[in-house]
Amino acid sequence: MASRKTSHPNRDSEDKYSILLPTYNERENLPLIVWLLVKYFGESGYNYEIIVIDDGSPDGTLEVAEQLQKIYGEDKILLRPRAKKLGLGTAYIHGMKHATGNFIFIMDADLSHHPKFIPEFIEKQKEGNYDLVSGTRYQGSGGVYGWDLRRKLISRGANFLSQVLLRPGASDLTGSFRLYKKAVLDSLVERCVSKGYVFQMEMIVRARQLNYTIGEVPISFVDRVYGESKLGGNEIVSFVKGLITLFATT
């Protein structure tokens, strides 16, 4: 059941946060992540909407999302499905077209990113009026939980290579839990050419090029509870190709 929204007179009523949730085979995780989002936004008093972009999941994710929409309301849960799996970057672009907030959160729907950090993202953004705030696993109290050694080495290695080659001005280039000013995200998306997981990396690099300000919030990344990881050999190859392309063109 949704948490009741309490009164917060100090909240800027003009600010609205659109949360983009791309999904593919997330029927077990979606009810939990949505409940947590409703809980933490309700407790903090910020205006919000959750946009679910399902890419034709064969496991019935969209049907679950439709039930959640009935529970929480069409004003809070927006469904913007696509017919088939078209990639993470294009899912965000598709969701942005329907976002009515002046700020946009992007995050994973598999519970790897806990909504409890959302108030910290918002406070950090307001603290420095940052153009974007990125969750980091590699600074302060940030960390990764539930990964085996191989996965940790791949992640650390990818981030190290990215730091050396691209000098992005952020400690976690491959993370995907971020808060953007909508106008900034629109500007970055216009310039990004990458798809899939490389999309996240390019967004930070382009932000640095355009002198956008970047804040960071330490987060705990927890491996998915239900379902299978989308990271495979193809994604690793795509990442390496994308890294080389960005190094050569930025």
N, C-alpha and C positions, 0 to 999 in steps of 0.2 A: 504494500500500500504506500502511496506517495506521502512524503513528509509534508507537513503543513508549512506554508510559507509564513514566516514571521515578519513583523514590521521592522524595517531598517531605515530610519529616516535619513541616515547619512549616505545612503547609496545614491549614485547619480542615476536618476530615472531615465535619462536619455540614452544610457548605455544598454546595449543588448548583445548577448553572446550567442552566436550560432555554433553548435557543435556538429561537426561533420563526422559521421560514422560509416565509412565504407565497409560492407560486409560481403563475405562469401563463405557459406557453410558455417554460420555462427549461431545456429538456433539455440544451443545451450547457453552461450555466453551473453546473447543480446538482452534477455530479461534482467540479468544481473547488472550489466553495465548501465542500462537505462535506469534501473531502480537507484543505483548509486549516484548517477548524475542528477536525478530528480531530488534525491536526498540532500546532496551537498549544495546544489543551487538553491533549494528551498531553504536550507539553514542559513545560507549566506545572504539571501535576499536579492540576488542579482536576477535581472530579467534574462530569459534564455529560450532557445528552441533547439531541438535535437533533430538533425536531418539524417535519415538512414538511406544510404545509397547501396542497394543490394544488386549484385551483378548476376542475377539469374541463378541463385543458389539452388541446387537440386535437393537440399536437405529440408526445405520448408522454412528457411529463415524469413522470407517475406511474409508468410502467413503468420509467423510469430510476431513480426513487427506490426502487422495489422491488428492483432489482438492487443498489443501494447498501446497502440494509438487509441483504441476504444477505452482503455483503462485511464490513460493520462490526458487524453484530449488531442484533437487535431491541431490546436494552437501550439502544443508543446512537442508533439511527435509528427514530423513531416516525412512522408515516404516518397522518395524519388528514385524508384528502381530503374535498372537498365536490363536489356534482354539477355546479355551475356557478359562474361568476364572480359573487361576492356582495359584493366590496369589501374593501379593505385592513383597515379597522377591525374588521369582523366576523370577518375571518380571524384576527386577533390574539385576539379574544375566544374564538373556537372553539379555537384552540391552547392558550390559558390553561387551559381546562377539563381538558385532558389533561396539563398540566405537573405534574411531581412535584418540581421544584426550588423552593428558597426564594428564588432570584433568577431573573429572566427577562431575557434579551437579546432585543431586536427589531432586525432588520437586513434589508437587501435581499439577495435571493438571486442578484443579477445581477453580483456581484463589484465593485459600486460601493463597498461597505464591506469593507475588508480585515480578516480575522480577526487579523492581527498586532497590532491595537490592543486586542484583548480583554484581555490581561494588564494593560494600562494602565488600562482601565475598572475592573477588579477591584481593582487597587491603589489607585486614586483613591477608590473606594467605601469601602474599608476605612480609608483615611487619615482620612476625615472622617465615617465612618458615614453617608454620604449616603443619602437615600431613593431618589434616582435620579441616574444619571450620563448626561449627554448628550454625544454627539460633536459637535464644533463645527468648521465649515469657516471660521469668521470670527475666530478668536482664535489667537494664538501661531503655531505652525507649520502650522496647518490651511490647507487650500486645496482648489481644484477643478481637475481636469485632464480634458481631452478635450471640454469643452463649447465651442460656438461663442459668439460675442459675444452673440447674441440670448438664448440660454439663460442665460448668466451674468447678463445684465441683468434677465431675468425673476426669477431667483432672488434677486439682490441687492435688487431692487425689492420683491419679496414680503416678504423678511426686514425691510427698512427700514420698510415700512408696518406690519408686525406689531409691530415694536419701538415705533414711535411710538404706535400705537393701543392696544396691549395691555399694554405694560410688563411683559414676562413674567419678567424676572429671569434670562434665559438669552440667550446671544449668537446662537444658531442655533435659531430657533423652528420652522423647517420641515424640519429634519433628521430622519432616521428610524433612526439608529444609537444605541440607548440600552440602559442596564442599569437595571432596576427591582428593588426589593424586591418580592416577589410580593404581599405584603399591600397594599403601596402601589398597585401596578398594579391589583389588584382594586378598591380603593377609587376610583381614578380612573376606571376603566372604567364603574363604576356611575353616574357622574355625566356621562359624556361622551355627547353626542347626535350628534356629527358622524360622517360616513363618509368613506371615501377618504382623500385627502391632508390634508384639514383635520383629520382625527382626530389626527395628530401634533401639530399646533399647539394644539389644544384640551387635549391631555394636559398640556402645559407650563403653560398658563394655569390649568387646574384645580389643578395642583400648587402653583402660587403662591398661589392662593386658600386652599388648605388648609394653607399654611405648611410644606409639605414642603421638605426641603433638596435643592438641586440642585448637583451637581458637574459640571465640564466637562473633556473631554479633546480636545485638537486632533487632528483626523483629516484624512487626504487622501481626498477623494472623487474617484473615477475613473469616468468614463462607461463604461457597459456595453460589454463586449467582443463579446458575441454577442447577437443578437435586437434588437428594436426598443424604443425608449423608450415607456413607458406614458403620458408626459405629453403631453396634447393640449389642444385648445381647450376641451373639456368640463371637464377638470380645472382649467384656469385660471379658468373661470367659477365652478366650484364653490368654488375657493379664495377668490375675491373675496366670494361670498355668505357663506361661512363666516366670513371675517374680519369682515364687517359684523355678522353675527349675534353673534359673540363680543364685539365692541366694545359692542353694545347690551345684552348680558345679563351681562357680567362687570365 
